[in-house]
Amino acid sequence: MFSIWKSSMRPENQSSVSDFLLLGLSIPPEQHVIFFALFLMMYLTMMLGNLLIILLIRLDSSLHTPMYFFLSHLAFSDISLSSVTIPKMLVNMQTQEKSIPFVQCISQMCFFFVFGCLDNFLLAVMAYDRYVAICQPLHYTTLMRQELCVSLVAGSWFFSCAHALLHTFLLVQLSFCANNAIPHFYCDLTVLLKMSCSDISINELVIFTEGGMLFFLPLGSILVSYIWILATILRVPSKKRLFKLFSTCGSHLFVVFLYYGTVAGVYFFTSSGGPNGKDIIASVMYTAVTPMLNPFIYSLRNRDIKRALKIFINRLAS
């Protein structure tokens, strides 16, 4: 995200761009079929896993709790995040048609921002939920009432949409150069800004202030929540309390590390010269692998989800 600050030279050749070319992944032609099958399998697995989590939470009344309410929204956000980029990438791999209209490119970037930011907020909300459950268990039902849960999710949606619309509005004010080739498999803001012939100082300032704040505030709240959780557990250390920490927070912590690790790889350690192989691999992790792994991470370490799944399978079999 911040590597674009280093770019001060703007190309002079300016024209009206009606479409872009998504160059996609650097895959030898003879391996296109293999990678197409791999990414299609990953996408379908992601869809099935996250839809199953949403279905189980909706059908099983014992899962109608704040934690699973937030988890269902995270699963929906993961489905949407992958669906914004992966189907277009699969179509391009299959047809070799790399063109994407300007409006579709900007829309893809906007929705990518919405669901990427929504993941960020939901992980912070889920960390707060775990903090209340462990540090203030006697007041959990009072503090995490339904109205608050709905408000937290609605607020996450509001700020995510506002964030995406702000960057989209600023981007469409720019002019783009004659070279319309995007060295990526989706329309990424940092790449689009590098292709602009206009002054992007305002865009950079907004990324630095508003974008940085919306990234670091949720991350800070997650860290504070888990510091308090760890401090509470260590006040009266016991195997039972430590087991409770790992059983209730282990899955969420793993998802947090996976999410922020891939985001850092995509935006904070991107080379100044544009996306390279490592940057694109990090983007694949962020848009395809992480959403696919989340259902497995939560289900494999969660007794309630596994119990609900057994009940669901027994109902289908009977």
RAHU-V145227 format. One record per run of one state. SS is the DSSP state (@ for helix, = for strand, . for the rest). FROM is the first residue (numbers start at 0). LEN is the number of residues. If there is no record, write none. Layout:
ss->[SS SS]
from->[FROM FROM]
len->[LEN LEN]
//
This chain:
ss->[. @ . = . = . @ . @ . @ . = @ . @ . @ . = . = . @ . = . @ . @ . @ . @ .]
from->[0 1 6 13 15 18 22 28 59 60 63 65 95 98 101 135 136 143 145 172 175 177 180 182 188 194 195 196 200 235 238 268 276 300 302 317]
len->[1 5 7 2 3 4 6 31 1 3 2 30 3 3 34 1 7 2 27 3 2 3 2 6 6 1 1 4 35 3 30 8 24 2 15 1]
//
